[in-house]
């Protein structure tokens, strides 16, 4: 019966975001709740099984309703931007050498020039 219940829960929930720690997960849950998006945190207490599980276990934020994905992504983008964790949108072109640089970098890989 427990397995059937888990299958039912997993089919309607969506694994949404892997948080760095429990505090980040709970802050995101609060941000989502402020926009009336239901979510929960799973895996929050896995560190208590140290020795039995891999050393790095991070809590996951799960959306209760799959239809909330698009608005939840907007909330997540705002949440990460407010924390300075959101990379710039898309790659950029170095003004000095013309090389294409991935969005997460502020310095050109080819010539060392900074993004403007």
Secondary structure, DSSP 4 states (H G I P E B T S, - for coil): -HHHHHHHHHHH-EEEEE-SSHHHHHHHHHHHHHTT--EEEESTTGGGGBTTB-S----EEEES-GGGHHHHHHHHHHHHHHTT-PPPSS-EE-TTT--EE-TT-SB-TTT-PBP-
